[in-house]
């Protein structure tokens, strides 16, 4: 009976030895993840996520939220890079806004979210924005778009460059604005 178990025991010992060898530091082979975007420079350990939701909560109770179809968290750089991203700023005048983008990088050290491919911003009050590449500075509570941007609201559309929105001050700035007013679509006061 014991001779019939010998091949199975040898297989189990081999699997155990391979597992122990892989667990020892410097003994396992490094295998890059399929579809890895890393170049010759390694960025350090990372966590690859499928659908992801990140919630940032501050001591003062303010918070920000990001969801992504897929994401990678780079541990050493403290950055989350995702695709199919929706950002939900949840503080001040930005509450009720969403920013949708094909890709985004959230730098936790600098408290900023970069949208390299641009995106679309919607606000529950009917405001919309089409943005070229942009940066959302969560610490300063600003949105900066160095390239072209379009803002539209009830009854108007403005297109220009170098959009800046500070939701603390409630100020929007833009270079070379061109506007279009649509009186029929504007909100009218009744009374």
C-alpha positions as CSV (number, residue, x, y, z in Angstrom):
1,X,0.0,0.0,0.0
2,X,2.8,2.4,0.8
3,X,4.5,1.9,-2.6
4,X,1.3,3.1,-4.3
5,X,1.4,6.4,-2.3
6,X,5.1,7.0,-3.0
7,X,4.5,8.8,-6.4
8,X,1.8,11.0,-4.8
9,X,4.0,11.9,-1.8
10,X,6.9,12.8,-4.2
11,X,4.6,15.1,-6.1
12,X,3.4,16.8,-2.9
13,X,7.0,17.2,-1.7
14,X,8.0,18.8,-5.1
15,X,5.0,21.3,-4.9
16,X,5.9,22.1,-1.3
17,X,9.5,22.7,-2.2
18,X,8.6,25.0,-5.1
19,X,6.2,27.0,-2.9
20,X,8.9,27.4,-0.2
21,X,11.5,28.5,-2.8
22,X,9.1,31.1,-4.3
23,X,8.4,32.5,-0.8
24,X,12.1,33.1,0.0
25,X,13.3,36.6,-0.8
26,X,15.3,36.8,-4.0
27,X,14.6,33.2,-5.0
28,X,11.4,33.6,-7.0
29,X,11.3,34.7,-10.6
30,X,9.8,38.1,-11.2
31,X,6.9,37.8,-13.7
32,X,5.5,41.0,-15.1
33,X,1.7,41.2,-15.1
34,X,0.1,40.8,-18.6
35,X,-0.4,44.0,-20.4
36,X,1.9,45.9,-18.0
37,X,2.6,49.4,-19.0
38,X,5.9,49.6,-17.2
39,X,8.9,50.5,-19.2
40,X,12.5,49.8,-18.3
41,X,12.2,51.9,-15.1
42,X,10.5,50.0,-12.3
43,X,8.2,52.1,-10.1
44,X,8.1,49.7,-7.2
45,X,5.3,47.5,-5.8
46,X,1.8,48.0,-7.1
47,X,-1.6,46.7,-6.5
48,X,-3.7,46.0,-9.6
49,X,-7.4,46.4,-9.1
50,X,-10.4,45.5,-11.3
51,X,-13.3,47.9,-10.7
52,X,-12.2,50.3,-7.9
53,X,-13.7,52.9,-5.6
54,X,-11.5,55.2,-3.6
55,X,-13.0,57.4,-0.9
56,X,-10.8,60.1,0.7
57,X,-12.1,61.4,4.1
58,X,-10.4,64.4,5.8
59,X,-10.4,65.3,9.5
60,X,-12.8,68.2,8.8
61,X,-15.4,65.8,7.3
62,X,-14.8,66.8,3.7
63,X,-14.4,63.9,1.3
64,X,-13.7,63.0,-2.4
65,X,-14.6,59.9,-4.3
66,X,-13.2,58.3,-7.4
67,X,-14.5,55.2,-9.2
68,X,-12.7,53.4,-12.0
69,X,-13.3,50.4,-14.3
70,X,-9.7,49.3,-13.6
71,X,-6.9,50.8,-11.6
72,X,-3.3,50.4,-10.5
73,X,-2.1,51.7,-7.1
74,X,1.7,52.4,-7.1
75,X,2.7,52.0,-3.4
76,X,6.0,54.0,-3.4
77,X,4.7,56.9,-5.4
78,X,1.3,56.9,-3.6
79,X,-0.6,57.3,-6.9
80,X,-3.7,55.6,-8.3
81,X,-3.9,55.4,-12.1
82,X,-7.2,54.3,-13.6
83,X,-9.3,54.0,-16.8
84,X,-13.0,54.6,-17.2
85,X,-12.9,57.1,-14.3
86,X,-15.6,59.1,-12.6
87,X,-14.5,61.7,-9.9
88,X,-17.0,63.0,-7.4
89,X,-15.7,66.1,-5.6
90,X,-17.9,66.3,-2.5
91,X,-16.9,69.6,-0.9
92,X,-18.2,73.2,-1.2
93,X,-19.6,74.4,-4.5
94,X,-18.2,71.3,-6.2
95,X,-20.7,69.0,-4.3
96,X,-23.1,67.6,-6.9
97,X,-20.5,67.6,-9.6
98,X,-19.0,64.6,-11.5
99,X,-16.0,64.5,-13.8
100,X,-15.9,61.6,-16.3
101,X,-12.7,60.8,-18.0
102,X,-11.2,58.0,-20.1
103,X,-8.1,58.0,-17.8
104,X,-7.0,59.7,-14.6
105,X,-4.1,59.7,-12.1
106,X,-4.7,60.6,-8.4
107,X,-1.6,61.7,-6.7
108,X,-2.3,61.3,-3.0
109,X,0.9,63.2,-1.9
110,X,0.0,66.4,-3.9
111,X,-3.8,65.9,-3.5
112,X,-4.4,66.3,-7.2
113,X,-6.1,64.4,-9.9
114,X,-4.7,64.6,-13.5
115,X,-7.0,63.9,-16.5
116,X,-4.4,63.5,-19.3
117,X,-7.1,62.8,-22.0
118,X,-9.5,65.4,-20.7
119,X,-13.1,64.6,-19.7
120,X,-16.6,65.9,-19.1
121,X,-17.9,67.6,-16.1
122,X,-21.5,67.7,-15.0
123,X,-23.1,69.7,-12.2
124,X,-26.6,69.0,-10.8
125,X,-27.5,72.6,-11.4
126,X,-27.5,72.0,-15.2
127,X,-23.9,73.2,-15.8
128,X,-21.7,71.1,-18.1
129,X,-18.1,71.3,-19.2
130,X,-16.0,69.6,-21.9
131,X,-12.4,69.7,-20.9
132,X,-9.1,69.0,-22.7
133,X,-6.4,67.7,-20.4
134,X,-7.0,69.0,-16.9
135,X,-5.9,69.0,-13.3
136,X,-8.2,68.9,-10.2
137,X,-6.3,70.3,-7.2
138,X,-8.2,68.9,-4.2
139,X,-6.1,70.8,-1.7
140,X,-6.6,74.2,-3.3
141,X,-10.1,73.2,-4.5
142,X,-9.5,74.2,-8.1
143,X,-9.9,72.9,-11.6
144,X,-7.3,74.0,-14.2
145,X,-7.5,73.3,-17.9
146,X,-4.5,74.7,-19.8
147,X,-6.1,73.9,-23.2
148,X,-9.6,74.3,-24.6
149,X,-12.7,74.1,-22.5
150,X,-16.4,74.6,-23.1
151,X,-18.9,75.4,-20.3
152,X,-22.6,75.4,-20.9
153,X,-25.5,76.1,-18.6
154,X,-29.2,77.0,-18.9
155,X,-29.3,79.3,-21.9
156,X,-25.6,79.9,-22.6
157,X,-22.4,78.3,-23.9
158,X,-18.8,79.7,-23.4
159,X,-15.7,78.3,-25.2
160,X,-12.2,79.4,-24.5
161,X,-8.8,78.4,-23.2
162,X,-7.1,78.2,-19.8
163,X,-10.1,77.5,-17.7
164,X,-9.7,78.0,-14.0
165,X,-12.5,77.2,-11.5
166,X,-12.0,77.8,-7.8
167,X,-15.0,76.3,-6.0
168,X,-14.0,78.0,-2.7
169,X,-14.3,81.5,-4.2
170,X,-16.9,80.6,-6.7
171,X,-14.8,82.2,-9.5
172,X,-14.4,80.9,-13.0
173,X,-11.8,82.4,-15.3
174,X,-11.1,81.7,-19.0
175,X,-8.9,83.3,-21.7
176,X,-10.3,84.2,-25.1
177,X,-13.9,83.4,-24.2
178,X,-16.5,83.2,-27.0
179,X,-20.1,83.0,-25.8
180,X,-23.4,82.1,-27.2
181,X,-26.6,83.0,-25.4
182,X,-29.8,81.1,-26.0
183,X,-32.7,83.2,-24.5
184,X,-35.3,80.5,-25.1
185,X,-33.4,78.0,-22.9
186,X,-32.6,80.4,-20.1
187,X,-34.3,80.2,-16.7
188,X,-36.9,82.8,-16.5
189,X,-38.2,84.4,-13.3
190,X,-41.9,84.1,-12.8
191,X,-43.8,86.4,-10.6
